[in-house]
Amino acid sequence: MFLKLKVLASIAVFAFSLSGSGCFFKKFGSSEKYNVLGIVTHEKGAYSPVEVGSLRLSSEEVIDRKNFSGTKTTFLWGLFSYTDY
């Protein structure tokens, strides 16, 4: 019982330190860029080139679009990219 309580307390302290330090979820100014530990990054109005080693999926490949928002979402530190431009 004491071991479970100790493990739960350690997890709670670790989660609080991540969220308190700001590296868990960040919103950067007016660029509307969100970053969750680098696992998921979402940027509105990016229109920036996709990284060289990234596997890219564009919204026009999925459905026929006429108005693009310019958002770019990357997963797993840029390994997979989804763009809407």
OpenMM code with the backbone's topology and positions (N, CA, C; nanometers):
from openmm import Vec3, app, unit

residues = "MET PHE LEU LYS LEU LYS VAL LEU ALA SER ILE ALA VAL PHE ALA PHE SER LEU SER GLY SER GLY CYS PHE PHE LYS LYS PHE GLY SER SER GLU LYS TYR ASN VAL LEU GLY ILE VAL THR HIS GLU LYS GLY ALA TYR SER PRO VAL GLU VAL GLY SER LEU ARG LEU SER SER GLU GLU VAL ILE ASP ARG LYS ASN PHE SER GLY THR LYS THR THR PHE LEU TRP GLY LEU PHE SER TYR THR ASP TYR".split()
positions = [
    Vec3(0.0830, -0.1186, 0.0000),
    Vec3(0.0000, 0.0000, 0.0000),
    Vec3(0.0877, 0.1254, 0.0000),
    Vec3(0.1926, 0.1246, 0.0823),
    Vec3(0.2811, 0.2403, 0.0922),
    Vec3(0.3562, 0.2618, -0.0388),
    Vec3(0.3918, 0.1530, -0.1064),
    Vec3(0.4628, 0.1620, -0.2341),
    Vec3(0.3744, 0.2243, -0.3420),
    Vec3(0.2460, 0.1852, -0.3454),
    Vec3(0.1534, 0.2443, -0.4427),
    Vec3(0.1389, 0.3945, -0.4196),
    Vec3(0.1277, 0.4339, -0.2959),
    Vec3(0.1135, 0.5751, -0.2621),
    Vec3(0.2389, 0.6525, -0.3014),
    Vec3(0.3533, 0.5925, -0.2804),
    Vec3(0.4800, 0.6569, -0.3154),
    Vec3(0.4929, 0.6730, -0.4678),
    Vec3(0.4534, 0.5717, -0.5440),
    Vec3(0.4591, 0.5781, -0.6891),
    Vec3(0.3610, 0.6830, -0.7420),
    Vec3(0.2397, 0.6848, -0.6880),
    Vec3(0.1409, 0.7837, -0.7303),
    Vec3(0.1865, 0.9254, -0.6986),
    Vec3(0.2489, 0.9454, -0.5852),
    Vec3(0.2995, 1.0769, -0.5490),
    Vec3(0.4126, 1.1191, -0.6424),
    Vec3(0.4979, 1.0254, -0.6785),
    Vec3(0.6068, 1.0562, -0.7717),
    Vec3(0.5534, 1.0949, -0.9092),
    Vec3(0.4536, 1.0237, -0.9563),
    Vec3(0.3922, 1.0556, -1.0852),
    Vec3(0.3258, 1.1929, -1.0804),
    Vec3(0.2585, 1.2230, -0.9719),
    Vec3(0.1924, 1.3528, -0.9587),
    Vec3(0.2939, 1.4670, -0.9575),
    Vec3(0.4039, 1.4499, -0.8867),
    Vec3(0.5081, 1.5528, -0.8825),
    Vec3(0.5706, 1.5702, -1.0200),
    Vec3(0.5954, 1.4621, -1.0900),
    Vec3(0.6534, 1.4682, -1.2239),
    Vec3(0.5594, 1.5399, -1.3204),
    Vec3(0.4307, 1.5055, -1.3184),
    Vec3(0.3331, 1.5699, -1.4077),
    Vec3(0.3196, 1.7181, -1.3753),
    Vec3(0.3198, 1.7519, -1.2482),
    Vec3(0.3099, 1.8932, -1.2088),
    Vec3(0.4326, 1.9708, -1.2525),
    Vec3(0.5506, 1.9098, -1.2418),
    Vec3(0.6721, 1.9803, -1.2827),
    Vec3(0.6762, 2.0019, -1.4329),
    Vec3(0.6236, 1.9065, -1.5110),
    Vec3(0.6173, 1.9245, -1.6564),
    Vec3(0.5225, 2.0368, -1.6942),
    Vec3(0.4057, 2.0375, -1.6339),
    Vec3(0.3084, 2.1403, -1.6690),
    Vec3(0.3500, 2.2765, -1.6156),
    Vec3(0.4165, 2.2801, -1.5034),
    Vec3(0.4598, 2.4070, -1.4470),
    Vec3(0.5777, 2.4678, -1.5192),
    Vec3(0.6613, 2.3862, -1.5799),
    Vec3(0.7794, 2.4390, -1.6479),
    Vec3(0.7464, 2.4953, -1.7849),
    Vec3(0.6306, 2.4623, -1.8382),
    Vec3(0.5902, 2.5167, -1.9665),
    Vec3(0.6319, 2.4314, -2.0848),
    Vec3(0.7007, 2.3217, -2.0647),
    Vec3(0.7439, 2.2404, -2.1778),
    Vec3(0.6386, 2.1378, -2.2167),
    Vec3(0.5343, 2.1252, -2.1376),
    Vec3(0.4308, 2.0276, -2.1685),
    Vec3(0.3378, 2.0780, -2.2786),
    Vec3(0.2942, 2.2018, -2.2690),
    Vec3(0.2024, 2.2583, -2.3670),
    Vec3(0.2332, 2.4059, -2.3792),
    Vec3(0.2693, 2.4488, -2.4976),
    Vec3(0.3053, 2.5884, -2.5186),
    Vec3(0.2231, 2.6489, -2.6302),
    Vec3(0.1874, 2.7735, -2.6099),
    Vec3(0.1240, 2.8521, -2.7143),
    Vec3(0.2134, 2.9729, -2.7363),
    Vec3(0.2616, 2.9896, -2.8575),
    Vec3(0.3572, 3.0946, -2.8868),
    Vec3(0.2874, 3.2139, -2.9495),
    Vec3(0.2722, 3.3212, -2.8758),
    Vec3(0.2270, 3.4508, -2.9239),
    Vec3(0.1180, 3.4493, -3.0290),
    Vec3(0.1340, 3.5317, -3.1306),
    Vec3(0.0306, 3.5476, -3.2312),
    Vec3(0.0418, 3.4466, -3.3443),
    Vec3(0.1461, 3.3674, -3.3462),
    Vec3(0.1618, 3.2711, -3.4557),
    Vec3(0.0692, 3.1512, -3.4402),
    Vec3(0.0037, 3.1387, -3.3250),
    Vec3(-0.0879, 3.0279, -3.2997),
    Vec3(-0.0200, 2.8936, -3.3208),
    Vec3(0.0908, 2.8751, -3.2571),
    Vec3(0.1640, 2.7493, -3.2664),
    Vec3(0.1521, 2.6752, -3.1337),
    Vec3(0.1101, 2.5498, -3.1391),
    Vec3(0.0953, 2.4670, -3.0202),
    Vec3(0.1959, 2.3530, -3.0265),
    Vec3(0.2549, 2.3202, -2.9124),
    Vec3(0.3549, 2.2152, -2.9054),
    Vec3(0.3298, 2.1340, -2.7795),
    Vec3(0.3112, 2.0044, -2.7942),
    Vec3(0.2909, 1.9141, -2.6811),
    Vec3(0.4086, 1.8181, -2.6761),
    Vec3(0.5107, 1.8562, -2.6009),
    Vec3(0.6318, 1.7763, -2.5812),
    Vec3(0.6988, 1.7366, -2.7128),
    Vec3(0.6717, 1.8060, -2.8203),
    Vec3(0.7293, 1.7717, -2.9493),
    Vec3(0.6598, 1.6558, -3.0186),
    Vec3(0.5719, 1.5882, -2.9473),
    Vec3(0.5014, 1.4752, -3.0061),
    Vec3(0.4009, 1.5249, -3.1093),
    Vec3(0.3283, 1.6315, -3.0759),
    Vec3(0.2338, 1.6939, -3.1681),
    Vec3(0.2622, 1.8429, -3.1705),
    Vec3(0.2809, 1.8984, -3.2892),
    Vec3(0.2985, 2.0416, -3.3082),
    Vec3(0.1990, 2.0872, -3.4127),
    Vec3(0.1240, 2.1932, -3.3809),
    Vec3(0.0222, 2.2447, -3.4714),
    Vec3(0.0461, 2.3941, -3.4906),
    Vec3(0.0522, 2.4373, -3.6154),
    Vec3(0.0794, 2.5772, -3.6451),
    Vec3(-0.0201, 2.6283, -3.7482),
    Vec3(-0.0924, 2.7350, -3.7122),
    Vec3(-0.1897, 2.7945, -3.8036),
    Vec3(-0.1209, 2.8950, -3.8938),
    Vec3(-0.1611, 2.8981, -4.0196),
    Vec3(-0.1066, 2.9935, -4.1152),
    Vec3(0.0416, 2.9771, -4.1400),
    Vec3(0.0895, 2.8559, -4.1392),
    Vec3(0.2332, 2.8293, -4.1494),
    Vec3(0.2856, 2.8526, -4.2900),
    Vec3(0.2302, 2.7853, -4.3862),
    Vec3(0.2762, 2.7898, -4.5251),
    Vec3(0.4278, 2.7750, -4.5338),
    Vec3(0.4851, 2.6973, -4.4457),
    Vec3(0.6299, 2.6766, -4.4449),
    Vec3(0.6619, 2.5422, -4.5090),
    Vec3(0.7821, 2.5286, -4.5651),
    Vec3(0.8176, 2.4006, -4.6276),
    Vec3(0.8249, 2.2872, -4.5254),
    Vec3(0.7927, 2.1686, -4.5717),
    Vec3(0.7973, 2.0504, -4.4856),
    Vec3(0.9414, 2.0017, -4.4768),
    Vec3(0.9807, 1.9518, -4.3614),
    Vec3(1.1165, 1.9034, -4.3403),
    Vec3(1.1509, 1.7933, -4.4404),
    Vec3(1.2759, 1.7791, -4.4699),
    Vec3(1.3223, 1.6859, -4.5734),
    Vec3(1.2906, 1.5405, -4.5372),
    Vec3(1.3115, 1.4992, -4.4151),
    Vec3(1.2929, 1.3591, -4.3776),
    Vec3(1.1532, 1.3244, -4.3328),
    Vec3(1.0576, 1.4125, -4.3515),
    Vec3(0.9226, 1.3919, -4.3017),
    Vec3(0.8355, 1.3212, -4.4048),
    Vec3(0.7466, 1.2357, -4.3581),
    Vec3(0.6467, 1.1723, -4.4435),
    Vec3(0.5268, 1.2654, -4.4474),
    Vec3(0.4948, 1.3203, -4.5652),
    Vec3(0.3966, 1.4265, -4.5763),
    Vec3(0.2646, 1.3755, -4.6308),
    Vec3(0.1555, 1.4262, -4.5729),
    Vec3(0.0215, 1.4042, -4.6234),
    Vec3(-0.0434, 1.5406, -4.6353),
    Vec3(-0.0905, 1.5733, -4.7531),
    Vec3(-0.1547, 1.7027, -4.7775),
    Vec3(-0.3054, 1.6852, -4.7782),
    Vec3(-0.3786, 1.7894, -4.7384),
    Vec3(-0.5246, 1.7802, -4.7323),
    Vec3(-0.5864, 1.7626, -4.8705),
    Vec3(-0.5212, 1.8140, -4.9738),
    Vec3(-0.5768, 1.7971, -5.1086),
    Vec3(-0.5647, 1.6536, -5.1582),
    Vec3(-0.4791, 1.5738, -5.0947),
    Vec3(-0.4694, 1.4321, -5.1279),
    Vec3(-0.5832, 1.3527, -5.0656),
    Vec3(-0.6388, 1.4054, -4.9559),
    Vec3(-0.7448, 1.3352, -4.8845),
    Vec3(-0.8816, 1.3707, -4.9421),
    Vec3(-0.9118, 1.5009, -4.9538),
    Vec3(-1.0390, 1.5462, -5.0095),
    Vec3(-1.0126, 1.6630, -5.1041),
    Vec3(-1.1073, 1.6897, -5.1929),
    Vec3(-1.0949, 1.8005, -5.2872),
    Vec3(-1.1259, 1.9309, -5.2142),
    Vec3(-1.0278, 2.0206, -5.2074),
    Vec3(-1.0449, 2.1470, -5.1348),
    Vec3(-1.0190, 2.2639, -5.2269),
    Vec3(-1.0856, 2.3753, -5.1979),
    Vec3(-1.0634, 2.4982, -5.2731),
    Vec3(-1.0084, 2.6091, -5.1846),
    Vec3(-1.0426, 2.6081, -5.0577),
    Vec3(-0.9929, 2.7098, -4.9655),
    Vec3(-0.9038, 2.6430, -4.8604),
    Vec3(-0.7786, 2.6786, -4.8615),
    Vec3(-0.6808, 2.6177, -4.7715),
    Vec3(-0.6545, 2.7098, -4.6527),
    Vec3(-0.6338, 2.6516, -4.5371),
    Vec3(-0.6130, 2.7316, -4.4165),
    Vec3(-0.4656, 2.7574, -4.3880),
    Vec3(-0.3779, 2.6787, -4.4435),
    Vec3(-0.2350, 2.6986, -4.4206),
    Vec3(-0.1837, 2.6350, -4.2934),
    Vec3(-0.2594, 2.5476, -4.2318),
    Vec3(-0.2141, 2.4838, -4.1091),
    Vec3(-0.1180, 2.3692, -4.1382),
    Vec3(-0.0273, 2.3499, -4.0458),
    Vec3(0.0685, 2.2396, -4.0551),
    Vec3(0.0721, 2.1694, -3.9205),
    Vec3(0.0521, 2.0387, -3.9213),
    Vec3(0.0552, 1.9583, -3.8003),
    Vec3(0.1613, 1.8512, -3.8177),
    Vec3(0.2517, 1.8423, -3.7214),
    Vec3(0.3550, 1.7394, -3.7265),
    Vec3(0.3409, 1.6468, -3.6067),
    Vec3(0.3773, 1.5228, -3.6260),
    Vec3(0.3707, 1.4207, -3.5219),
    Vec3(0.5084, 1.3584, -3.5041),
    Vec3(0.5385, 1.3197, -3.3825),
    Vec3(0.6628, 1.2503, -3.3484),
    Vec3(0.7853, 1.3276, -3.3970),
    Vec3(0.7954, 1.4515, -3.3527),
    Vec3(0.9103, 1.5384, -3.3774),
    Vec3(0.9375, 1.5590, -3.5261),
    Vec3(0.8313, 1.5663, -3.6065),
    Vec3(0.8457, 1.5947, -3.7480),
    Vec3(0.8561, 1.4727, -3.8375),
    Vec3(0.8397, 1.3546, -3.7831),
    Vec3(0.8468, 1.2342, -3.8659),
    Vec3(0.7300, 1.2281, -3.9641),
    Vec3(0.6101, 1.2648, -3.9184),
    Vec3(0.4900, 1.2689, -4.0019),
    Vec3(0.4381, 1.4122, -4.0044),
    Vec3(0.3995, 1.4602, -4.1219),
    Vec3(0.3466, 1.5952, -4.1352),
    Vec3(0.2151, 1.5927, -4.2112),
    Vec3(0.1188, 1.6716, -4.1629),
    Vec3(-0.0075, 1.6905, -4.2322),
    Vec3(-0.0227, 1.8393, -4.2610),
    Vec3(-0.0360, 1.8759, -4.3878),
    Vec3(-0.0452, 2.0160, -4.4259),
    Vec3(-0.1770, 2.0451, -4.4944),
    Vec3(-0.2234, 2.1677, -4.4780),
    Vec3(-0.3447, 2.2142, -4.5426),
    Vec3(-0.3119, 2.3334, -4.6303),
    Vec3(-0.2203, 2.3125, -4.7248),
    Vec3(-0.1841, 2.4146, -4.8233),
    Vec3(-0.1219, 2.3499, -4.9438),
] * unit.nanometer
topology = app.Topology()
chain = topology.addChain("A")
for resn in residues:
    res = topology.addResidue(resn, chain)
    for name in ("N", "CA", "C"):
        topology.addAtom(name, app.Element.getBySymbol(name[0]), res)
